[in-house]
Amino acid sequence: MTKLKLIAAIPVACLLSACAVGPDKSRDTGLFDRKSLSQLQAGIWVDPNGCDHWIIDDGLEGYLSQRLDKYGKPVCSGSAPPTVATGDFKGGSPLFDPV
């Protein structure tokens, strides 16, 4: 019975370790160009519902967050058709990204 409990406890411990708080999420911790995300250029991606999301692509990593007004409600500006990204969201990084 003890072996069975140990075997059952190992996957649970692995799952709980994935819940640990990670590094500072306001910084790009990339291999080539570590810096604050505020130094990268953001664009806007419009989701299928027509609401805006901030998008940043630094060549190796990408960042996306919903665009909210001062009351915490989604912004749906209609700045682009649904599923289209606009702006220079790939700027601010020296890495080439063909996609």
MOPAC internal coordinates of N, CA, C and O (Angstrom, degrees):
PM7 1SCF
backbone

  N    0.0000 0     0.00 0     0.00 0    0    0    0
  C    1.4452 1     0.00 0     0.00 0    1    0    0
  C    1.5257 1   111.30 1     0.00 0    2    1    0
  O    1.2310 1   119.66 1   143.81 1    3    2    1
  N    1.3359 1   118.26 1   -36.19 1    3    2    1
  C    1.4598 1   122.13 1  -179.62 1    5    3    2
  C    1.5298 1   110.76 1   -64.74 1    6    5    3
  O    1.2310 1   120.46 1   139.29 1    7    6    5
  N    1.3305 1   116.73 1   -40.71 1    7    6    5
  C    1.4708 1   120.59 1   178.36 1    9    7    6
  C    1.5256 1   110.76 1   -63.34 1   10    9    7
  O    1.2310 1   120.67 1   140.72 1   11   10    9
  N    1.3204 1   116.33 1   -39.28 1   11   10    9
  C    1.4583 1   120.75 1   179.10 1   13   11   10
  C    1.5264 1   111.16 1   -63.69 1   14   13   11
  O    1.2310 1   120.18 1   139.02 1   15   14   13
  N    1.3365 1   117.26 1   -40.98 1   15   14   13
  C    1.4604 1   120.91 1   177.81 1   17   15   14
  C    1.5228 1   110.64 1   -65.23 1   18   17   15
  O    1.2310 1   120.10 1   140.04 1   19   18   17
  N    1.3127 1   117.41 1   -39.96 1   19   18   17
  C    1.4620 1   121.54 1   178.92 1   21   19   18
  C    1.5285 1   110.94 1   -65.08 1   22   21   19
  O    1.2310 1   120.64 1   136.98 1   23   22   21
  N    1.3131 1   116.39 1   -43.02 1   23   22   21
  C    1.4695 1   120.58 1   178.70 1   25   23   22
  C    1.5246 1   110.48 1   -64.22 1   26   25   23
  O    1.2310 1   119.96 1   142.87 1   27   26   25
  N    1.3172 1   117.68 1   -37.13 1   27   26   25
  C    1.4674 1   121.56 1   178.75 1   29   27   26
  C    1.5297 1   111.58 1   -73.69 1   30   29   27
  O    1.2310 1   119.93 1   150.04 1   31   30   29
  N    1.3261 1   117.73 1   -29.96 1   31   30   29
  C    1.4611 1   120.92 1  -177.10 1   33   31   30
  C    1.5263 1   112.67 1   -75.52 1   34   33   31
  O    1.2310 1   119.40 1   151.98 1   35   34   33
  N    1.3012 1   118.75 1   -28.02 1   35   34   33
  C    1.4722 1   121.35 1  -177.29 1   37   35   34
  C    1.5352 1   111.77 1   -62.86 1   38   37   35
  O    1.2310 1   118.18 1   130.34 1   39   38   37
  N    1.3391 1   121.08 1   -49.66 1   39   38   37
  C    1.4752 1   119.36 1   177.83 1   41   39   38
  C    1.5343 1   112.71 1   -63.17 1   42   41   39
  O    1.2310 1   120.38 1   144.69 1   43   42   41
  N    1.3358 1   116.87 1   -35.31 1   43   42   41
  C    1.4592 1   119.97 1   178.51 1   45   43   42
  C    1.5241 1   110.17 1   -64.08 1   46   45   43
  O    1.2310 1   120.17 1   137.39 1   47   46   45
  N    1.3177 1   117.27 1   -42.61 1   47   46   45
  C    1.4681 1   121.18 1   178.55 1   49   47   46
  C    1.5258 1   110.97 1   -63.67 1   50   49   47
  O    1.2310 1   120.28 1   140.82 1   51   50   49
  N    1.3112 1   117.06 1   -39.18 1   51   50   49
  C    1.4732 1   120.56 1   177.86 1   53   51   50
  C    1.5272 1   111.51 1   -64.63 1   54   53   51
  O    1.2310 1   120.17 1   138.10 1   55   54   53
  N    1.3126 1   117.29 1   -41.90 1   55   54   53
  C    1.4614 1   120.78 1   178.63 1   57   55   54
  C    1.5201 1   111.85 1   -65.07 1   58   57   55
  O    1.2310 1   120.12 1   139.13 1   59   58   57
  N    1.3199 1   117.38 1   -40.87 1   59   58   57
  C    1.4559 1   120.91 1   179.69 1   61   59   58
  C    1.5203 1   111.82 1   -68.93 1   62   61   59
  O    1.2310 1   119.66 1   149.51 1   63   62   61
  N    1.3187 1   118.26 1   -30.49 1   63   62   61
  C    1.4619 1   120.13 1   178.72 1   65   63   62
  C    1.5279 1   111.32 1   -68.30 1   66   65   63
  O    1.2310 1   119.76 1   156.37 1   67   66   65
  N    1.3090 1   118.07 1   -23.63 1   67   66   65
  C    1.4632 1   121.72 1   177.37 1   69   67   66
  C    1.5265 1   111.53 1   -72.66 1   70   69   67
  O    1.2310 1   119.59 1   164.72 1   71   70   69
  N    1.3071 1   118.40 1   -15.28 1   71   70   69
  C    1.4652 1   122.49 1  -179.77 1   73   71   70
  C    1.5243 1   112.97 1   -87.17 1   74   73   71
  O    1.2310 1   119.69 1   179.44 1   75   74   73
  N    1.3118 1   118.20 1    -0.56 1   75   74   73
  C    1.4657 1   121.00 1  -177.80 1   77   75   74
  C    1.5258 1   110.58 1   -64.21 1   78   77   75
  O    1.2310 1   120.67 1   -33.88 1   79   78   77
  N    1.3192 1   116.32 1   146.12 1   79   78   77
  C    1.4629 1   121.73 1   179.02 1   81   79   78
  C    1.5130 1   108.35 1   -70.98 1   82   81   79
  O    1.2310 1   120.65 1   -50.98 1   83   82   81
  N    1.3271 1   116.37 1   129.02 1   83   82   81
  C    1.4509 1   121.57 1  -176.61 1   85   83   82
  C    1.5113 1   113.36 1   -90.68 1   86   85   83
  O    1.2310 1   120.58 1    17.51 1   87   86   85
  N    1.3160 1   116.50 1  -162.49 1   87   86   85
  C    1.4590 1   121.46 1  -178.33 1   89   87   86
  C    1.5283 1   112.17 1   -70.95 1   90   89   87
  O    1.2310 1   121.24 1    -4.05 1   91   90   89
  N    1.3019 1   115.24 1   175.95 1   91   90   89
  C    1.4668 1   122.80 1   179.68 1   93   91   90
  C    1.5311 1   109.94 1   -58.10 1   94   93   91
  O    1.2310 1   119.97 1   -60.80 1   95   94   93
  N    1.3283 1   117.66 1   119.20 1   95   94   93
  C    1.4652 1   122.14 1  -176.88 1   97   95   94
  C    1.5252 1   113.32 1   -81.79 1   98   97   95
  O    1.2310 1   119.66 1   177.91 1   99   98   97
  N    1.3373 1   118.25 1    -2.09 1   99   98   97
  C    1.4672 1   120.48 1   178.73 1  101   99   98
  C    1.5172 1   111.61 1   -92.88 1  102  101   99
  O    1.2310 1   119.83 1  -176.33 1  103  102  101
  N    1.3327 1   117.93 1     3.67 1  103  102  101
  C    1.4534 1   122.15 1  -179.14 1  105  103  102
  C    1.5225 1   110.39 1  -121.27 1  106  105  103
  O    1.2310 1   121.31 1   -36.02 1  107  106  105
  N    1.3246 1   115.09 1   143.98 1  107  106  105
  C    1.4540 1   122.08 1   172.68 1  109  107  106
  C    1.5183 1   106.61 1   -83.78 1  110  109  107
  O    1.2310 1   120.19 1   -64.65 1  111  110  109
  N    1.2982 1   117.24 1   115.35 1  111  110  109
  C    1.4629 1   120.60 1  -178.18 1  113  111  110
  C    1.5176 1   110.87 1  -102.80 1  114  113  111
  O    1.2310 1   120.84 1  -146.54 1  115  114  113
  N    1.3185 1   116.00 1    33.46 1  115  114  113
  C    1.4494 1   121.41 1  -178.72 1  117  115  114
  C    1.5117 1   113.68 1   -63.31 1  118  117  115
  O    1.2310 1   121.11 1   -12.06 1  119  118  117
  N    1.2992 1   115.48 1   167.94 1  119  118  117
  C    1.4527 1   122.69 1  -176.50 1  121  119  118
  C    1.5225 1   111.96 1   -71.27 1  122  121  119
  O    1.2310 1   119.66 1   143.79 1  123  122  121
  N    1.3335 1   118.26 1   -36.21 1  123  122  121
  C    1.4600 1   121.45 1  -172.26 1  125  123  122
  C    1.5215 1   114.59 1  -101.66 1  126  125  123
  O    1.2310 1   119.62 1   143.45 1  127  126  125
  N    1.2955 1   118.34 1   -36.55 1  127  126  125
  C    1.4673 1   120.06 1  -171.85 1  129  127  126
  C    1.5267 1   111.90 1  -137.45 1  130  129  127
  O    1.2310 1   120.44 1  -103.36 1  131  130  129
  N    1.3127 1   116.77 1    76.64 1  131  130  129
  C    1.4664 1   121.32 1   179.60 1  133  131  130
  C    1.5248 1   109.44 1   -74.17 1  134  133  131
  O    1.2310 1   120.86 1   -53.65 1  135  134  133
  N    1.3173 1   115.97 1   126.35 1  135  134  133
  C    1.4627 1   120.70 1   178.23 1  137  135  134
  C    1.5121 1   109.77 1  -167.24 1  138  137  135
  O    1.2310 1   121.01 1    -6.00 1  139  138  137
  N    1.3186 1   115.68 1   174.00 1  139  138  137
  C    1.4519 1   121.48 1   177.51 1  141  139  138
  C    1.5259 1   109.46 1   -70.08 1  142  141  139
  O    1.2310 1   120.27 1   -36.37 1  143  142  141
  N    1.3229 1   117.09 1   143.63 1  143  142  141
  C    1.4664 1   119.94 1   178.05 1  145  143  142
  C    1.5226 1   111.73 1   -63.75 1  146  145  143
  O    1.2310 1   120.02 1   158.25 1  147  146  145
  N    1.3309 1   117.57 1   -21.75 1  147  146  145
  C    1.4629 1   120.24 1   178.44 1  149  147  146
  C    1.5262 1   112.08 1   -67.38 1  150  149  147
  O    1.2310 1   119.47 1   165.06 1  151  150  149
  N    1.3334 1   118.61 1   -14.94 1  151  150  149
  C    1.4512 1   122.17 1   177.98 1  153  151  150
  C    1.5298 1   112.44 1   -87.90 1  154  153  151
  O    1.2310 1   119.98 1   170.26 1  155  154  153
  N    1.3165 1   117.64 1    -9.74 1  155  154  153
  C    1.4627 1   121.66 1   177.15 1  157  155  154
  C    1.5221 1   109.76 1   -91.37 1  158  157  155
  O    1.2310 1   120.56 1   -21.32 1  159  158  157
  N    1.3290 1   116.53 1   158.68 1  159  158  157
  C    1.4618 1   120.79 1  -178.79 1  161  159  158
  C    1.5229 1   109.60 1   -94.27 1  162  161  159
  O    1.2310 1   121.08 1   -45.38 1  163  162  161
  N    1.3088 1   115.54 1   134.62 1  163  162  161
  C    1.4630 1   121.32 1  -179.17 1  165  163  162
  C    1.5221 1   110.59 1  -105.01 1  166  165  163
  O    1.2310 1   121.50 1   -30.56 1  167  166  165
  N    1.3135 1   114.74 1   149.44 1  167  166  165
  C    1.4546 1   122.19 1   172.47 1  169  167  166
  C    1.5230 1   107.85 1  -122.07 1  170  169  167
  O    1.2310 1   121.02 1     7.85 1  171  170  169
  N    1.2977 1   115.65 1  -172.15 1  171  170  169
  C    1.4643 1   120.46 1   179.16 1  173  171  170
  C    1.5236 1   109.10 1  -122.59 1  174  173  171
  O    1.2310 1   121.01 1   -51.01 1  175  174  173
  N    1.3196 1   115.68 1   128.99 1  175  174  173
  C    1.4643 1   121.98 1   172.18 1  177  175  174
  C    1.5185 1   106.58 1  -109.90 1  178  177  175
  O    1.2310 1   120.83 1   -46.17 1  179  178  177
  N    1.3241 1   116.03 1   133.83 1  179  178  177
  C    1.4665 1   121.69 1  -179.91 1  181  179  178
  C    1.5301 1   108.03 1  -100.63 1  182  181  179
  O    1.2310 1   120.93 1   -56.38 1  183  182  181
  N    1.3255 1   115.83 1   123.62 1  183  182  181
  C    1.4618 1   119.89 1  -178.74 1  185  183  182
  C    1.5320 1   110.82 1   -76.23 1  186  185  183
  O    1.2310 1   119.50 1    -8.25 1  187  186  185
  N    1.3384 1   118.55 1   171.75 1  187  186  185
  C    1.4717 1   120.73 1  -178.52 1  189  187  186
  C    1.5231 1   113.93 1   -58.89 1  190  189  187
  O    1.2310 1   119.64 1   158.14 1  191  190  189
  N    1.3370 1   118.29 1   -21.86 1  191  190  189
  C    1.4582 1   121.55 1   178.02 1  193  191  190
  C    1.5268 1   112.71 1   -85.74 1  194  193  191
  O    1.2310 1   120.06 1   175.73 1  195  194  193
  N    1.3443 1   117.50 1    -4.27 1  195  194  193
  C    1.4555 1   121.34 1   179.17 1  197  195  194
  C    1.5207 1   114.83 1    91.61 1  198  197  195
  O    1.2310 1   119.65 1  -171.48 1  199  198  197
  N    1.3280 1   118.27 1     8.52 1  199  198  197
  C    1.4680 1   121.05 1  -179.38 1  201  199  198
  C    1.5271 1   110.67 1   -97.47 1  202  201  199
  O    1.2310 1   121.21 1   -30.06 1  203  202  201
  N    1.3435 1   115.29 1   149.94 1  203  202  201
  C    1.4610 1   122.57 1  -173.03 1  205  203  202
  C    1.5247 1   112.14 1   -85.72 1  206  205  203
  O    1.2310 1   121.40 1   -32.11 1  207  206  205
  N    1.3355 1   114.93 1   147.89 1  207  206  205
  C    1.4629 1   123.10 1   173.72 1  209  207  206
  C    1.5248 1   107.42 1  -136.43 1  210  209  207
  O    1.2310 1   120.28 1   -41.64 1  211  210  209
  N    1.3458 1   117.07 1   138.36 1  211  210  209
  C    1.4534 1   120.89 1   172.94 1  213  211  210
  C    1.5155 1   107.47 1   -73.60 1  214  213  211
  O    1.2310 1   120.23 1   -43.58 1  215  214  213
  N    1.3435 1   117.17 1   136.42 1  215  214  213
  C    1.4559 1   121.51 1  -179.70 1  217  215  214
  C    1.5217 1   108.84 1  -132.89 1  218  217  215
  O    1.2310 1   120.51 1   -43.93 1  219  218  217
  N    1.3333 1   116.63 1   136.07 1  219  218  217
  C    1.4629 1   123.47 1   176.05 1  221  219  218
  C    1.5214 1   106.85 1  -133.47 1  222  221  219
  O    1.2310 1   120.43 1   -45.07 1  223  222  221
  N    1.3331 1   116.78 1   134.93 1  223  222  221
  C    1.4629 1   121.93 1   177.01 1  225  223  222
  C    1.5183 1   107.40 1  -130.29 1  226  225  223
  O    1.2310 1   120.13 1   -64.38 1  227  226  225
  N    1.3309 1   117.35 1   115.62 1  227  226  225
  C    1.4635 1   119.11 1  -179.03 1  229  227  226
  C    1.5208 1   112.73 1  -103.31 1  230  229  227
  O    1.2310 1   119.63 1  -161.76 1  231  230  229
  N    1.3057 1   118.32 1    18.24 1  231  230  229
  C    1.4594 1   121.77 1   176.23 1  233  231  230
  C    1.5136 1   113.13 1   103.19 1  234  233  231
  O    1.2310 1   120.08 1   134.06 1  235  234  233
  N    1.3227 1   117.46 1   -45.94 1  235  234  233
  C    1.4625 1   121.00 1   179.05 1  237  235  234
  C    1.5135 1   112.30 1  -109.84 1  238  237  235
  O    1.2310 1   120.90 1   147.52 1  239  238  237
  N    1.3309 1   115.89 1   -32.48 1  239  238  237
  C    1.4564 1   121.14 1  -178.25 1  241  239  238
  C    1.5171 1   109.23 1  -122.55 1  242  241  239
  O    1.2310 1   120.95 1   -21.69 1  243  242  241
  N    1.2912 1   115.78 1   158.31 1  243  242  241
  C    1.4555 1   120.92 1   175.74 1  245  243  242
  C    1.5137 1   110.25 1  -131.94 1  246  245  243
  O    1.2310 1   120.81 1   -28.55 1  247  246  245
  N    1.3162 1   116.06 1   151.45 1  247  246  245
  C    1.4555 1   121.87 1  -178.84 1  249  247  246
  C    1.5187 1   108.48 1  -131.16 1  250  249  247
  O    1.2310 1   120.67 1   -38.74 1  251  250  249
  N    1.3231 1   116.33 1   141.26 1  251  250  249
  C    1.4550 1   121.95 1  -178.47 1  253  251  250
  C    1.5198 1   108.87 1  -145.16 1  254  253  251
  O    1.2310 1   120.25 1   -48.11 1  255  254  253
  N    1.3218 1   117.13 1   131.89 1  255  254  253
  C    1.4617 1   120.70 1   173.48 1  257  255  254
  C    1.5165 1   108.81 1  -146.18 1  258  257  255
  O    1.2310 1   121.01 1   -31.76 1  259  258  257
  N    1.2995 1   115.67 1   148.24 1  259  258  257
  C    1.4595 1   120.52 1  -177.54 1  261  259  258
  C    1.5217 1   110.25 1   -69.01 1  262  261  259
  O    1.2310 1   120.65 1   -41.75 1  263  262  261
  N    1.3087 1   116.36 1   138.25 1  263  262  261
  C    1.4616 1   122.11 1   177.39 1  265  263  262
  C    1.5291 1   108.18 1   -83.52 1  266  265  263
  O    1.2310 1   120.68 1   -58.40 1  267  266  265
  N    1.3318 1   116.31 1   121.60 1  267  266  265
  C    1.4609 1   121.76 1  -175.82 1  269  267  266
  C    1.5239 1   110.56 1  -120.69 1  270  269  267
  O    1.2310 1   120.37 1   -29.65 1  271  270  269
  N    1.3379 1   116.91 1   150.35 1  271  270  269
  C    1.4652 1   120.30 1   174.55 1  273  271  270
  C    1.5327 1   108.90 1   -83.14 1  274  273  271
  O    1.2310 1   120.45 1     2.06 1  275  274  273
  N    1.3188 1   116.74 1  -177.94 1  275  274  273
  C    1.4659 1   119.90 1  -175.37 1  277  275  274
  C    1.5233 1   113.23 1   -67.35 1  278  277  275
  O    1.2310 1   119.95 1   167.40 1  279  278  277
  N    1.3218 1   117.70 1   -12.60 1  279  278  277
  C    1.4624 1   121.72 1   177.99 1  281  279  278
  C    1.5323 1   112.24 1   -98.59 1  282  281  279
  O    1.2310 1   120.29 1  -178.91 1  283  282  281
  N    1.3386 1   117.05 1     1.09 1  283  282  281
  C    1.4571 1   121.43 1   179.52 1  285  283  282
  C    1.5154 1   114.52 1    86.15 1  286  285  283
  O    1.2310 1   120.25 1  -168.94 1  287  286  285
  N    1.3242 1   117.12 1    11.06 1  287  286  285
  C    1.4734 1   121.22 1   179.23 1  289  287  286
  C    1.5394 1   109.25 1   -91.67 1  290  289  287
  O    1.2310 1   119.53 1   -32.02 1  291  290  289
  N    1.3334 1   118.50 1   147.98 1  291  290  289
  C    1.4647 1   121.25 1   179.00 1  293  291  290
  C    1.5337 1   111.97 1   -62.56 1  294  293  291
  O    1.2310 1   121.21 1   -36.97 1  295  294  293
  N    1.3301 1   115.29 1   143.03 1  295  294  293
  C    1.4551 1   121.44 1   175.15 1  297  295  294
  C    1.5246 1   107.22 1   -94.80 1  298  297  295
  O    1.2310 1   120.37 1   -54.98 1  299  298  297
  N    1.3225 1   116.91 1   125.02 1  299  298  297
  C    1.4609 1   123.18 1   178.89 1  301  299  298
  C    1.5270 1   106.82 1  -124.86 1  302  301  299
  O    1.2310 1   120.47 1   -99.62 1  303  302  301
  N    1.3374 1   116.70 1    80.38 1  303  302  301
  C    1.4630 1   122.28 1  -169.50 1  305  303  302
  C    1.5229 1   113.99 1   -82.63 1  306  305  303
  O    1.2310 1   119.71 1   158.08 1  307  306  305
  N    1.3147 1   118.16 1   -21.92 1  307  306  305
  C    1.4578 1   119.85 1  -175.88 1  309  307  306
  C    1.5154 1   112.00 1    75.18 1  310  309  307
  O    1.2310 1   120.04 1  -154.74 1  311  310  309
  N    1.3442 1   117.53 1    25.26 1  311  310  309
  C    1.4607 1   121.42 1  -177.96 1  313  311  310
  C    1.5213 1   113.03 1   -70.40 1  314  313  311
  O    1.2310 1   120.01 1   163.97 1  315  314  313
  N    1.3165 1   117.59 1   -16.03 1  315  314  313
  C    1.4649 1   122.41 1   178.76 1  317  315  314
  C    1.5237 1   108.19 1  -156.21 1  318  317  315
  O    1.2310 1   120.38 1   -17.17 1  319  318  317
  N    1.3290 1   116.87 1   162.83 1  319  318  317
  C    1.4689 1   119.39 1   175.55 1  321  319  318
  C    1.5365 1   110.53 1   -65.04 1  322  321  319
  O    1.2310 1   119.85 1   -23.20 1  323  322  321
  N    1.3176 1   117.89 1   156.80 1  323  322  321
  C    1.4708 1   120.27 1   177.41 1  325  323  322
  C    1.5267 1   112.25 1   -54.45 1  326  325  323
  O    1.2310 1   120.61 1   -36.14 1  327  326  325
  N    1.3119 1   116.43 1   143.86 1  327  326  325
  C    1.4708 1   128.47 1   180.00 1  329  327  326
  C    1.5317 1   113.43 1    66.34 1  330  329  327
  O    1.2310 1   119.73 1  -158.28 1  331  330  329
  N    1.3244 1   118.12 1    21.72 1  331  330  329
  C    1.4639 1   122.07 1   178.15 1  333  331  330
  C    1.5226 1   109.62 1  -114.20 1  334  333  331
  O    1.2310 1   120.59 1   -40.82 1  335  334  333
  N    1.3420 1   116.49 1   139.18 1  335  334  333
  C    1.4673 1   122.07 1   175.97 1  337  335  334
  C    1.5224 1   108.76 1  -103.72 1  338  337  335
  O    1.2310 1   120.43 1   -42.51 1  339  338  337
  N    1.3266 1   116.78 1   137.49 1  339  338  337
  C    1.4608 1   121.77 1   179.03 1  341  339  338
  C    1.5184 1   109.45 1  -126.45 1  342  341  339
  O    1.2310 1   120.84 1   -19.75 1  343  342  341
  N    1.3120 1   116.00 1   160.25 1  343  342  341
  C    1.4575 1   121.35 1   177.86 1  345  343  342
  C    1.5115 1   111.84 1    94.37 1  346  345  343
  O    1.2310 1   120.86 1    -8.46 1  347  346  345
  N    1.3176 1   115.95 1   171.54 1  347  346  345
  C    1.4659 1   122.30 1  -178.22 1  349  347  346
  C    1.5246 1   109.97 1   -89.70 1  350  349  347
  O    1.2310 1   120.44 1  -119.62 1  351  350  349
  N    1.3451 1   116.76 1    60.38 1  351  350  349
  C    1.4551 1   121.07 1  -175.85 1  353  351  350
  C    1.5164 1   113.14 1   -73.43 1  354  353  351
  O    1.2310 1   119.67 1   171.07 1  355  354  353
  N    1.3351 1   118.24 1    -8.93 1  355  354  353
  C    1.4630 1   121.22 1   175.82 1  357  355  354
  C    1.5211 1   111.37 1   -96.99 1  358  357  355
  O    1.2310 1   120.10 1  -179.97 1  359  358  357
  N    1.3387 1   117.42 1     0.03 1  359  358  357
  C    1.4572 1   120.80 1   179.73 1  361  359  358
  C    1.5147 1   111.46 1   -79.29 1  362  361  359
  O    1.2310 1   121.10 1   -15.85 1  363  362  361
  N    1.3165 1   115.50 1   164.15 1  363  362  361
  C    1.4462 1   120.35 1   178.15 1  365  363  362
  C    1.5090 1   114.12 1    91.25 1  366  365  363
  O    1.2310 1   120.28 1  -177.40 1  367  366  365
  N    1.3235 1   117.08 1     2.60 1  367  366  365
  C    1.4580 1   120.96 1   179.12 1  369  367  366
  C    1.5208 1   109.49 1  -134.64 1  370  369  367
  O    1.2310 1   119.80 1   -41.40 1  371  370  369
  N    1.3283 1   117.98 1   138.60 1  371  370  369
  C    1.4651 1   120.32 1   179.69 1  373  371  370
  C    1.5217 1   113.84 1   -77.99 1  374  373  371
  O    1.2310 1   119.67 1   171.21 1  375  374  373
  N    1.3230 1   118.24 1    -8.79 1  375  374  373
  C    1.4615 1   121.40 1  -177.05 1  377  375  374
  C    1.5232 1   111.01 1   -80.53 1  378  377  375
  O    1.2310 1   120.77 1   -44.29 1  379  378  377
  N    1.3344 1   116.13 1   135.71 1  379  378  377
  C    1.4578 1   121.67 1   177.75 1  381  379  378
  C    1.5182 1   109.09 1   -80.77 1  382  381  379
  O    1.2310 1   120.78 1   -45.56 1  383  382  381
  N    1.3190 1   116.11 1   134.44 1  383  382  381
  C    1.4629 1   121.83 1   178.02 1  385  383  382
  C    1.5200 1   107.84 1  -127.88 1  386  385  383
  O    1.2310 1   119.76 1   -74.62 1  387  386  385
  N    1.3367 1   118.05 1   105.38 1  387  386  385
  C    1.4641 1   120.74 1  -176.10 1  389  387  386
  C    1.5142 1   114.57 1   -72.62 1  390  389  387
  O    1.2310 1   119.40 1   166.06 1  391  390  389
  N    1.3333 1   118.75 1   -13.94 1  391  390  389
  C    1.4628 1   121.08 1  -175.48 1  393  391  390
  C    1.5099 1   110.71 1   -89.35 1  394  393  391
  O    1.2310 1   120.10 1   180.00 1  395  394  393

